[in-house]
């Protein structure tokens, strides 16, 4: 399990939901600073926080833990699209 990969998955899903770090932090009962640390791979995430983040992001904890099996396309509108090769 790679902390940077988990953080990247969280960040991409948060952006796709047009959610700020502060909004995710509130739903996951952590600080916005902690969300930033998790997204950049500087801190590990507890099981409880991972669960709350997944719930807030409408995905499963497995989705957040997956290694890079998805590619991401950024659109000019700011929308993030996930797809598999």
N, CA, C and O atoms as CSV, one atom per row, in Angstrom:
chain,resi,resn,atom,element,x,y,z
A,1,UNK,N,N,0.854,-1.172,0.000
A,1,UNK,CA,C,0.000,0.000,0.000
A,1,UNK,C,C,0.899,1.233,0.000
A,1,UNK,O,O,1.740,1.394,0.884
A,2,UNK,N,N,0.725,2.075,-0.962
A,2,UNK,CA,C,1.538,3.258,-1.154
A,2,UNK,C,C,0.764,4.490,-0.678
A,2,UNK,O,O,-0.327,4.771,-1.175
A,3,UNK,N,N,1.332,5.226,0.288
A,3,UNK,CA,C,0.637,6.391,0.840
A,3,UNK,C,C,0.370,7.460,-0.215
A,3,UNK,O,O,-0.688,8.090,-0.209
A,4,UNK,N,N,1.319,7.664,-1.115
A,4,UNK,CA,C,1.124,8.667,-2.165
A,4,UNK,C,C,-0.018,8.279,-3.094
A,4,UNK,O,O,-0.789,9.133,-3.532
A,5,UNK,N,N,-0.119,6.991,-3.391
A,5,UNK,CA,C,-1.194,6.520,-4.271
A,5,UNK,C,C,-2.558,6.685,-3.614
A,5,UNK,O,O,-3.517,7.110,-4.259
A,6,UNK,N,N,-2.642,6.350,-2.340
A,6,UNK,CA,C,-3.903,6.514,-1.616
A,6,UNK,C,C,-4.293,7.990,-1.610
A,6,UNK,O,O,-5.441,8.343,-1.876
A,7,UNK,N,N,-3.323,8.840,-1.303
A,7,UNK,CA,C,-3.583,10.280,-1.286
A,7,UNK,C,C,-4.029,10.798,-2.632
A,7,UNK,O,O,-4.933,11.630,-2.718
A,8,UNK,N,N,-3.397,10.309,-3.687
A,8,UNK,CA,C,-3.769,10.732,-5.040
A,8,UNK,C,C,-5.204,10.305,-5.355
A,8,UNK,O,O,-5.973,11.079,-5.924
A,9,UNK,N,N,-5.563,9.078,-4.986
A,9,UNK,CA,C,-6.933,8.600,-5.211
A,9,UNK,C,C,-7.946,9.473,-4.479
A,9,UNK,O,O,-8.994,9.813,-5.028
A,10,UNK,N,N,-7.631,9.830,-3.242
A,10,UNK,CA,C,-8.534,10.677,-2.455
A,10,UNK,C,C,-8.659,12.047,-3.120
A,10,UNK,O,O,-9.764,12.564,-3.289
A,11,UNK,N,N,-7.526,12.627,-3.493
A,11,UNK,CA,C,-7.530,13.959,-4.100
A,11,UNK,C,C,-8.336,13.981,-5.405
A,11,UNK,O,O,-9.155,14.876,-5.613
A,12,UNK,N,N,-8.106,13.010,-6.271
A,12,UNK,CA,C,-8.815,12.981,-7.548
A,12,UNK,C,C,-10.318,12.818,-7.359
A,12,UNK,O,O,-11.111,13.461,-8.047
A,13,UNK,N,N,-10.699,11.967,-6.434
A,13,UNK,CA,C,-12.140,11.783,-6.192
A,13,UNK,C,C,-12.752,13.023,-5.546
A,13,UNK,O,O,-13.894,13.379,-5.837
A,14,UNK,N,N,-11.993,13.680,-4.668
A,14,UNK,CA,C,-12.486,14.913,-4.042
A,14,UNK,C,C,-12.705,15.992,-5.104
A,14,UNK,O,O,-13.737,16.663,-5.110
A,15,UNK,N,N,-11.743,16.152,-5.988
A,15,UNK,CA,C,-11.855,17.147,-7.054
A,15,UNK,C,C,-13.014,16.804,-7.991
A,15,UNK,O,O,-13.754,17.688,-8.424
A,16,UNK,N,N,-13.165,15.525,-8.297
A,16,UNK,CA,C,-14.259,15.098,-9.172
A,16,UNK,C,C,-15.623,15.437,-8.568
A,16,UNK,O,O,-16.584,15.691,-9.293
A,17,UNK,N,N,-15.696,15.438,-7.252
A,17,UNK,CA,C,-16.956,15.776,-6.563
A,17,UNK,C,C,-17.064,17.275,-6.300
A,17,UNK,O,O,-18.015,17.737,-5.668
A,18,UNK,N,N,-16.065,18.041,-6.799
A,18,UNK,CA,C,-16.026,19.492,-6.598
A,18,UNK,C,C,-16.113,19.847,-5.115
A,18,UNK,O,O,-16.871,20.726,-4.705
A,19,UNK,N,N,-15.325,19.147,-4.342
A,19,UNK,CA,C,-15.308,19.301,-2.896
A,19,UNK,C,C,-13.966,19.908,-2.485
A,19,UNK,O,O,-12.927,19.544,-3.035
A,20,UNK,N,N,-13.984,20.821,-1.533
A,20,UNK,CA,C,-12.742,21.388,-1.028
A,20,UNK,C,C,-12.148,20.470,0.039
A,20,UNK,O,O,-12.822,19.579,0.557
A,21,UNK,N,N,-10.894,20.699,0.353
A,21,UNK,CA,C,-10.270,19.936,1.442
A,21,UNK,C,C,-11.012,20.192,2.750
A,21,UNK,O,O,-11.168,19.285,3.567
A,22,UNK,N,N,-11.459,21.403,2.943
A,22,UNK,CA,C,-12.189,21.755,4.163
A,22,UNK,C,C,-13.510,20.986,4.267
A,22,UNK,O,O,-13.879,20.516,5.344
A,23,UNK,N,N,-14.211,20.864,3.148
A,23,UNK,CA,C,-15.481,20.124,3.153
A,23,UNK,C,C,-15.252,18.647,3.448
A,23,UNK,O,O,-15.984,18.044,4.233
A,24,UNK,N,N,-14.234,18.067,2.818
A,24,UNK,CA,C,-13.926,16.661,3.074
A,24,UNK,C,C,-13.485,16.474,4.517
A,24,UNK,O,O,-13.869,15.502,5.166
A,25,UNK,N,N,-12.687,17.392,5.014
A,25,UNK,CA,C,-12.201,17.313,6.395
A,25,UNK,C,C,-13.368,17.286,7.385
A,25,UNK,O,O,-13.371,16.504,8.337
A,26,UNK,N,N,-14.340,18.138,7.151
A,26,UNK,CA,C,-15.506,18.194,8.048
A,26,UNK,C,C,-16.252,16.863,8.055
A,26,UNK,O,O,-16.650,16.374,9.112
A,27,UNK,N,N,-16.438,16.281,6.875
A,27,UNK,CA,C,-17.166,15.010,6.777
A,27,UNK,C,C,-16.367,13.844,7.350
A,27,UNK,O,O,-16.945,12.857,7.805
A,28,UNK,N,N,-15.034,13.958,7.330
A,28,UNK,CA,C,-14.180,12.876,7.825
A,28,UNK,C,C,-13.707,13.125,9.254
A,28,UNK,O,O,-12.937,12.334,9.800
A,29,UNK,N,N,-14.160,14.211,9.859
A,29,UNK,CA,C,-13.825,14.546,11.248
A,29,UNK,C,C,-12.317,14.689,11.477
A,29,UNK,O,O,-11.782,14.236,12.489
A,30,UNK,N,N,-11.643,15.333,10.510
A,30,UNK,CA,C,-10.223,15.654,10.641
A,30,UNK,C,C,-10.030,17.103,10.199
A,30,UNK,O,O,-10.965,17.735,9.706
A,31,UNK,N,N,-8.830,17.620,10.374
A,31,UNK,CA,C,-8.551,18.990,9.944
A,31,UNK,C,C,-8.264,19.027,8.443
A,31,UNK,O,O,-7.918,18.012,7.837
A,32,UNK,N,N,-8.413,20.206,7.862
A,32,UNK,CA,C,-8.071,20.383,6.451
A,32,UNK,C,C,-6.577,20.141,6.238
A,32,UNK,O,O,-6.162,19.655,5.186
A,33,UNK,N,N,-5.785,20.482,7.235
A,33,UNK,CA,C,-4.341,20.231,7.158
A,33,UNK,C,C,-4.076,18.736,7.065
A,33,UNK,O,O,-3.212,18.306,6.300
A,34,UNK,N,N,-4.807,17.944,7.834
A,34,UNK,CA,C,-4.633,16.492,7.778
A,34,UNK,C,C,-5.027,15.955,6.413
A,34,UNK,O,O,-4.353,15.071,5.884
A,35,UNK,N,N,-6.098,16.467,5.832
A,35,UNK,CA,C,-6.494,16.044,4.485
A,35,UNK,C,C,-5.356,16.346,3.517
A,35,UNK,O,O,-5.019,15.514,2.674
A,36,UNK,N,N,-4.774,17.512,3.631
A,36,UNK,CA,C,-3.653,17.881,2.764
A,36,UNK,C,C,-2.485,16.921,2.945
A,36,UNK,O,O,-1.897,16.469,1.962
A,37,UNK,N,N,-2.146,16.606,4.190
A,37,UNK,CA,C,-1.055,15.664,4.461
A,37,UNK,C,C,-1.342,14.282,3.869
A,37,UNK,O,O,-0.453,13.643,3.308
A,38,UNK,N,N,-2.582,13.834,4.000
A,38,UNK,CA,C,-2.968,12.517,3.465
A,38,UNK,C,C,-2.884,12.541,1.939
A,38,UNK,O,O,-2.346,11.616,1.331
A,39,UNK,N,N,-3.414,13.592,1.326
A,39,UNK,CA,C,-3.422,13.679,-0.137
A,39,UNK,C,C,-2.016,13.739,-0.731
A,39,UNK,O,O,-1.796,13.285,-1.854
A,40,UNK,N,N,-1.074,14.292,0.009
A,40,UNK,CA,C,0.302,14.389,-0.495
A,40,UNK,C,C,1.176,13.230,-0.039
A,40,UNK,O,O,2.362,13.181,-0.367
A,41,UNK,N,N,0.600,12.297,0.715
A,41,UNK,CA,C,1.342,11.122,1.151
A,41,UNK,C,C,2.276,11.371,2.316
A,41,UNK,O,O,3.142,10.544,2.602
A,42,UNK,N,N,2.116,12.501,2.995
A,42,UNK,CA,C,2.986,12.818,4.130
A,42,UNK,C,C,2.549,12.144,5.424
A,42,UNK,O,O,3.362,11.939,6.326
A,43,UNK,N,N,1.281,11.802,5.515
A,43,UNK,CA,C,0.737,11.120,6.701
A,43,UNK,C,C,-0.094,9.931,6.260
A,43,UNK,O,O,-0.715,9.946,5.198
A,44,UNK,N,N,-0.095,8.911,7.086
A,44,UNK,CA,C,-0.954,7.761,6.814
A,44,UNK,C,C,-2.366,8.083,7.287
A,44,UNK,O,O,-2.579,9.006,8.073
A,45,UNK,N,N,-3.306,7.321,6.805
A,45,UNK,CA,C,-4.710,7.546,7.137
A,45,UNK,C,C,-5.214,6.369,7.966
A,45,UNK,O,O,-4.933,5.212,7.651
A,46,UNK,N,N,-5.956,6.669,9.025
A,46,UNK,CA,C,-6.515,5.608,9.861
A,46,UNK,C,C,-7.658,4.914,9.127
A,46,UNK,O,O,-8.215,5.455,8.171
A,47,UNK,N,N,-7.992,3.747,9.570
A,47,UNK,CA,C,-9.097,2.994,8.959
A,47,UNK,C,C,-10.397,3.786,9.092
A,47,UNK,O,O,-11.186,3.858,8.149
A,48,UNK,N,N,-10.612,4.372,10.254
A,48,UNK,CA,C,-11.834,5.146,10.490
A,48,UNK,C,C,-11.904,6.343,9.539
A,48,UNK,O,O,-12.945,6.586,8.928
A,49,UNK,N,N,-10.810,7.088,9.411
A,49,UNK,CA,C,-10.792,8.253,8.535
A,49,UNK,C,C,-10.947,7.842,7.077
A,49,UNK,O,O,-11.648,8.504,6.311
A,50,UNK,N,N,-10.292,6.745,6.693
A,50,UNK,CA,C,-10.425,6.243,5.321
A,50,UNK,C,C,-11.882,5.904,5.024
A,50,UNK,O,O,-12.394,6.226,3.953
A,51,UNK,N,N,-12.544,5.254,5.977
A,51,UNK,CA,C,-13.960,4.902,5.816
A,51,UNK,C,C,-14.815,6.162,5.662
A,51,UNK,O,O,-15.664,6.232,4.773
A,52,UNK,N,N,-14.591,7.157,6.528
A,52,UNK,CA,C,-15.387,8.383,6.468
A,52,UNK,C,C,-15.131,9.154,5.171
A,52,UNK,O,O,-16.046,9.748,4.602
A,53,UNK,N,N,-13.882,9.137,4.715
A,53,UNK,CA,C,-13.572,9.798,3.441
A,53,UNK,C,C,-14.249,9.080,2.283
A,53,UNK,O,O,-14.821,9.725,1.404
A,54,UNK,N,N,-14.191,7.772,2.275
A,54,UNK,CA,C,-14.836,6.998,1.212
A,54,UNK,C,C,-16.334,7.274,1.189
A,54,UNK,O,O,-16.926,7.453,0.124
A,55,UNK,N,N,-16.936,7.306,2.362
A,55,UNK,CA,C,-18.366,7.591,2.455
A,55,UNK,C,C,-18.674,8.984,1.901
A,55,UNK,O,O,-19.640,9.156,1.159
A,56,UNK,N,N,-17.865,9.963,2.255
A,56,UNK,CA,C,-18.067,11.336,1.783
A,56,UNK,C,C,-17.853,11.450,0.271
A,56,UNK,O,O,-18.463,12.292,-0.389
A,57,UNK,N,N,-16.981,10.597,-0.267
A,57,UNK,CA,C,-16.650,10.646,-1.692
A,57,UNK,C,C,-17.489,9.667,-2.524
A,57,UNK,O,O,-17.240,9.496,-3.718
A,58,UNK,N,N,-18.476,9.031,-1.898
A,58,UNK,CA,C,-19.370,8.083,-2.577
A,58,UNK,C,C,-18.607,6.967,-3.275
A,58,UNK,O,O,-18.871,6.646,-4.434
A,59,UNK,N,N,-17.658,6.383,-2.555
A,59,UNK,CA,C,-16.913,5.256,-3.099
A,59,UNK,C,C,-16.610,4.298,-1.951
A,59,UNK,O,O,-17.025,4.531,-0.816
A,60,UNK,N,N,-15.898,3.240,-2.243
A,60,UNK,CA,C,-15.534,2.282,-1.203
A,60,UNK,C,C,-14.101,2.537,-0.755
A,60,UNK,O,O,-13.334,3.215,-1.437
A,61,UNK,N,N,-13.758,1.989,0.391
A,61,UNK,CA,C,-12.370,2.083,0.844
A,61,UNK,C,C,-11.459,1.366,-0.146
A,61,UNK,O,O,-10.321,1.790,-0.349
A,62,UNK,N,N,-11.930,0.302,-0.758
A,62,UNK,CA,C,-11.141,-0.404,-1.780
A,62,UNK,C,C,-10.798,0.523,-2.941
A,62,UNK,O,O,-9.690,0.468,-3.474
A,63,UNK,N,N,-11.748,1.377,-3.336
A,63,UNK,CA,C,-11.487,2.321,-4.421
A,63,UNK,C,C,-10.330,3.254,-4.070
A,63,UNK,O,O,-9.531,3.609,-4.936
A,64,UNK,N,N,-10.242,3.646,-2.816
A,64,UNK,CA,C,-9.186,4.563,-2.386
A,64,UNK,C,C,-7.850,3.859,-2.208
A,64,UNK,O,O,-6.795,4.488,-2.295
A,65,UNK,N,N,-7.893,2.554,-1.960
A,65,UNK,CA,C,-6.662,1.789,-1.729
A,65,UNK,C,C,-6.055,1.202,-2.995
A,65,UNK,O,O,-4.907,0.759,-2.988
A,66,UNK,N,N,-6.820,1.196,-4.077
A,66,UNK,CA,C,-6.355,0.563,-5.316
A,66,UNK,C,C,-5.105,1.227,-5.858
A,66,UNK,O,O,-4.940,2.445,-5.796
A,67,UNK,N,N,-4.229,0.386,-6.394
A,67,UNK,CA,C,-3.058,0.909,-7.099
A,67,UNK,C,C,-3.532,1.507,-8.409
A,67,UNK,O,O,-4.672,1.281,-8.813
A,68,UNK,N,N,-2.701,2.245,-9.060
A,68,UNK,CA,C,-3.055,2.992,-10.260
A,68,UNK,C,C,-3.536,2.105,-11.400
A,68,UNK,O,O,-2.783,1.833,-12.335
A,69,UNK,N,N,-4.762,1.661,-11.328
A,69,UNK,CA,C,-5.319,0.896,-12.442
A,69,UNK,C,C,-6.214,1.773,-13.304
A,69,UNK,O,O,-6.759,1.323,-14.312
A,70,UNK,N,N,-6.356,3.004,-12.906
A,70,UNK,CA,C,-7.191,3.937,-13.662
A,70,UNK,C,C,-6.334,5.061,-14.219
A,70,UNK,O,O,-5.332,5.460,-13.625
A,71,UNK,N,N,-6.740,5.546,-15.340
A,71,UNK,CA,C,-6.131,6.740,-15.895
A,71,UNK,C,C,-7.112,7.884,-15.695
A,71,UNK,O,O,-8.311,7.668,-15.516
A,72,UNK,N,N,-6.596,9.078,-15.727
A,72,UNK,CA,C,-7.422,10.242,-15.455
A,72,UNK,C,C,-7.314,11.216,-16.617
A,72,UNK,O,O,-6.232,11.453,-17.154
A,73,UNK,N,N,-8.444,11.769,-16.988
A,73,UNK,CA,C,-8.478,12.802,-18.011
A,73,UNK,C,C,-9.029,14.067,-17.356
A,73,UNK,O,O,-10.105,14.048,-16.759
A,74,UNK,N,N,-8.296,15.146,-17.473
A,74,UNK,CA,C,-8.746,16.432,-16.948
A,74,UNK,C,C,-9.357,17.215,-18.101
A,74,UNK,O,O,-8.718,17.387,-19.139
A,75,UNK,N,N,-10.559,17.680,-17.937
A,75,UNK,CA,C,-11.213,18.470,-18.965
A,75,UNK,C,C,-11.058,19.957,-18.638
A,75,UNK,O,O,-10.826,20.325,-17.486
A,76,UNK,N,N,-11.183,20.779,-19.628
A,76,UNK,CA,C,-11.022,22.220,-19.433
A,76,UNK,C,C,-12.047,22.787,-18.456
A,76,UNK,O,O,-11.812,23.822,-17.833
A,77,UNK,N,N,-13.171,22.114,-18.326
A,77,UNK,CA,C,-14.212,22.582,-17.401
A,77,UNK,C,C,-13.868,22.273,-15.952
A,77,UNK,O,O,-14.594,22.669,-15.041
A,78,UNK,N,N,-12.766,21.570,-15.738
A,78,UNK,CA,C,-12.390,21.194,-14.380
A,78,UNK,C,C,-12.929,19.840,-13.970
A,78,UNK,O,O,-12.686,19.383,-12.853
A,79,UNK,N,N,-13.656,19.198,-14.862
A,79,UNK,CA,C,-14.220,17.881,-14.585
A,79,UNK,C,C,-13.133,16.826,-14.679
A,79,UNK,O,O,-12.252,16.907,-15.535
A,80,UNK,N,N,-13.195,15.854,-13.813
A,80,UNK,CA,C,-12.246,14.749,-13.830
A,80,UNK,C,C,-12.996,13.497,-14.272
A,80,UNK,O,O,-14.046,13.172,-13.718
A,81,UNK,N,N,-12.465,12.804,-15.258
A,81,UNK,CA,C,-13.080,11.571,-15.738
A,81,UNK,C,C,-12.121,10.420,-15.470
A,81,UNK,O,O,-10.922,10.553,-15.717
A,82,UNK,N,N,-12.618,9.301,-14.972
A,82,UNK,CA,C,-11.829,8.104,-14.736
A,82,UNK,C,C,-12.159,7.095,-15.827
A,82,UNK,O,O,-13.317,6.952,-16.220
A,83,UNK,N,N,-11.146,6.401,-16.310
A,83,UNK,CA,C,-11.394,5.345,-17.270
A,83,UNK,C,C,-10.326,4.267,-17.142
A,83,UNK,O,O,-9.222,4.518,-16.659
A,84,UNK,N,N,-10.672,3.076,-17.577
A,84,UNK,CA,C,-9.723,1.954,-17.592
A,84,UNK,C,C,-9.241,1.753,-18.992
A,84,UNK,O,O,-9.978,1.983,-19.951
A,85,UNK,N,N,-7.997,1.322,-19.124
A,85,UNK,CA,C,-7.462,1.026,-20.453
A,85,UNK,C,C,-7.900,-0.355,-20.872
A,85,UNK,O,O,-7.558,-0.806,-21.964
